[in-house]
Amino acid sequence: MSESRAWPSVVVASALTLICAVVAGVAGGVAGAELSRGPSAAEIQQASSEETARRWQVWPAGKIFPSTLRYVAEQGGEESARRVGISTRTDCAAAVDAALRTALKTAGCRAVLRATYLDALQGVVVTIGVAAFPDQASALAARAAFPPGGVPSPGLRALAFPQTVADRFSAAARQASSLAQAGPYLVITTAGQVDGRPARSVGHQRSTIFAFTSDLEERILTTLATPARPDCAGKDWQC
């Protein structure tokens, strides 16, 4: 009698063991499938956005600001602007006029990278700034703080380099500006003439003399903000 009562217990215990094994097998299968599946479209998009937002920090300075930048000349045809130098400072406040600092801080500005270029005729000097933000909405908010119509002040601060052709470029010498935004980046330019003449002394100026600066900013912005195809096996990607 005692054996007949014990047998159902053994059966129940065996059944529970089998059920647990099945559940564990299913759970293991689900976990294995989760680990072995490829990234979803949403994960790929997220990885691409994060990689783009990190470029200002992980790319070499020379990749963001190449030694030369092509542009369409005032007389037609293509010319190249030559890089004079790249700033070692990246803090947002130091790169813009005081009137813009609060707006950039509120928008979450992470850094402003700056470089100065000289046009092919060596008559115009241009400082280009790359302002990096957490996302597109933040970059758009910061853009709204800049004056419209190519007004250079308040704006990006001129970046001069002593003992170079750009050593006279100062705040007073700024005569034109431009800006463009894509993704988490805002690219700003400020331009003047290499002799450092103050903008207030210029008088009537040809509207096209600084038009090429938009080409420079667009080339830099396109390189920085164009999403790359994610390589989830690469060291720079987190899929």
C-alpha positions in Angstrom: 0.0 0.0 0.0 2.8 2.4 0.8 4.4 1.8 -2.6 1.1 2.4 -4.4 0.7 5.7 -2.6 4.3 6.7 -3.4 4.0 6.0 -7.2 1.7 9.0 -8.0 4.2 11.3 -6.2 7.0 10.0 -8.4 4.8 10.5 -11.5 4.0 14.1 -10.5 7.6 14.9 -9.7 8.7 13.5 -13.1 6.0 15.4 -14.8 7.1 18.6 -13.1 10.7 17.9 -14.1 9.6 17.4 -17.7 7.6 20.7 -17.7 10.5 22.6 -16.2 12.8 21.2 -18.8 10.4 22.2 -21.6 10.0 25.7 -20.2 13.7 26.1 -19.8 14.2 24.8 -23.3 11.7 27.3 -24.7 13.2 30.1 -22.7 16.6 29.2 -23.9 15.4 29.0 -27.4 13.9 32.5 -27.1 17.0 33.9 -25.6 19.2 32.2 -28.2 17.0 33.7 -31.0 17.2 37.1 -29.4 21.0 36.9 -29.2 21.4 35.5 -32.7 19.0 37.7 -34.6 20.2 40.7 -36.5 19.5 44.2 -35.4 16.0 45.6 -36.1 15.3 48.6 -38.4 14.7 50.7 -35.3 18.0 49.6 -33.7 19.9 50.3 -36.9 18.4 53.8 -37.1 19.3 54.5 -33.5 22.9 53.3 -34.1 23.2 55.5 -37.1 21.9 58.6 -35.2 24.2 58.0 -32.3 27.2 57.5 -34.6 26.4 60.7 -36.4 26.1 62.7 -33.2 29.5 61.4 -32.0 31.4 62.5 -35.1 32.5 65.9 -33.8 34.2 64.1 -30.9 35.7 61.0 -32.5 36.7 62.1 -36.0 40.1 63.7 -36.5 40.1 67.4 -36.8 41.4 67.2 -40.4 38.4 65.1 -41.4 36.0 67.7 -40.2 38.1 70.6 -41.6 40.0 69.3 -44.6 43.1 71.2 -45.8 41.2 72.5 -48.8 37.5 73.0 -49.6 36.1 73.3 -53.1 33.6 76.2 -53.9 32.1 77.9 -56.9 33.9 81.1 -57.6 32.3 84.5 -58.1 33.4 84.5 -61.8 32.3 80.9 -62.3 34.2 77.7 -62.2 35.6 75.9 -59.1 38.3 77.1 -56.8 39.7 75.9 -53.5 39.8 77.6 -50.1 42.9 76.7 -48.1 42.8 76.0 -44.4 44.9 78.4 -42.3 44.4 76.7 -38.9 42.2 74.9 -36.5 41.4 76.1 -33.0 42.3 73.8 -30.1 39.4 75.2 -28.0 36.0 73.6 -28.2 33.9 75.3 -25.5 30.7 76.8 -26.8 30.9 80.1 -24.9 34.3 81.1 -26.3 33.3 80.5 -29.9 30.3 83.0 -30.1 29.5 86.5 -29.1 28.1 87.0 -25.6 24.6 87.6 -26.8 24.4 84.1 -28.1 25.9 82.1 -25.2 22.8 81.6 -23.2 20.8 80.4 -26.2 23.5 77.8 -27.0 23.8 76.7 -23.4 20.0 76.3 -23.2 20.0 74.2 -26.4 22.5 71.9 -24.9 25.6 72.9 -26.9 28.3 70.2 -26.5 31.1 71.9 -28.4 31.9 74.4 -31.1 34.8 73.5 -33.4 36.4 76.3 -35.4 38.8 76.6 -38.3 39.8 79.5 -40.6 40.1 79.3 -44.4 41.5 81.7 -47.1 39.9 82.0 -50.5 41.8 81.2 -53.7 42.5 84.8 -54.4 43.7 85.4 -50.9 41.5 88.3 -50.3 38.8 86.8 -48.1 39.2 85.1 -44.8 36.5 82.8 -43.4 36.1 81.2 -40.0 33.8 78.2 -40.0 32.2 76.9 -36.8 30.7 73.5 -36.2 28.3 73.5 -33.2 27.3 70.1 -31.9 24.1 69.4 -30.1 22.3 66.4 -28.6 19.8 66.1 -31.4 18.2 67.9 -34.3 15.6 69.7 -32.2 18.3 71.3 -30.1 20.3 72.4 -33.1 17.1 74.0 -34.6 16.5 75.9 -31.3 20.0 77.3 -31.4 19.7 78.3 -35.0 16.7 80.5 -34.2 18.9 82.6 -31.9 21.2 83.8 -34.7 20.3 87.0 -36.6 18.9 86.5 -40.2 20.1 87.9 -43.4 23.8 87.3 -43.1 24.3 89.8 -40.3 27.7 88.8 -38.7 27.0 90.1 -35.2 26.1 88.6 -32.9 27.5 85.5 -34.3 30.5 83.3 -34.6 33.7 84.9 -33.3 36.5 85.5 -35.8 39.5 83.1 -35.4 42.8 84.7 -36.3 46.2 83.1 -36.4 49.3 85.3 -35.6 51.9 85.5 -38.3 49.6 84.2 -41.0 47.5 85.9 -43.6 44.6 85.7 -41.2 46.3 87.5 -38.3 44.2 90.7 -38.8 40.8 89.0 -38.7 38.9 90.4 -35.8 35.4 91.0 -34.5 35.3 94.4 -36.2 36.5 92.9 -39.5 33.5 90.6 -39.8 31.4 91.6 -42.8 29.2 88.6 -43.5 27.9 85.4 -42.1 25.9 82.3 -43.0 24.6 79.2 -41.3 23.0 75.9 -42.1 21.7 73.0 -40.0 21.3 69.3 -40.4 20.8 66.6 -37.8 22.5 67.6 -34.5 24.9 70.0 -36.2 24.8 73.8 -36.9 27.5 75.1 -39.2 28.2 78.8 -39.0 30.6 81.0 -41.0 31.8 84.5 -40.5 33.9 86.3 -43.1 35.9 89.4 -43.8 38.8 90.7 -45.8 42.4 89.8 -45.1 43.5 93.4 -44.6 41.3 93.5 -41.5 39.4 96.6 -42.6 36.4 97.2 -40.3 33.0 96.4 -41.7 31.8 100.0 -40.9 34.4 101.5 -43.2 33.6 99.3 -46.2 30.5 101.2 -47.5 28.7 99.5 -50.4 29.9 96.0 -50.8 29.3 93.5 -53.7 26.8 91.0 -52.3 28.6 88.1 -54.1 32.0 88.6 -52.6 31.3 86.3 -49.6 28.7 84.1 -51.4 31.2 81.2 -51.6 31.2 80.8 -47.8 27.9 78.9 -48.1 29.6 76.3 -50.3 32.2 75.8 -47.7 29.6 75.3 -44.9 27.5 73.0 -47.0 30.5 70.7 -47.8 31.4 70.4 -44.1 27.8 70.0 -43.0 27.1 67.3 -45.6 30.2 65.3 -44.5 29.3 65.6 -40.9 25.5 65.0 -41.0 25.0 62.4 -43.8 24.1 59.1 -42.1 26.5 56.2 -42.8 25.4 52.6 -43.4 25.8 51.0 -39.9 28.4 48.3 -39.5 27.3 46.6 -36.4 30.5 44.6 -36.2 32.7 47.7 -36.3 34.3 49.1 -33.2 32.6 52.6 -33.7 29.1 51.2 -33.8 26.7 50.2 -31.1 23.8 48.3 -32.6 
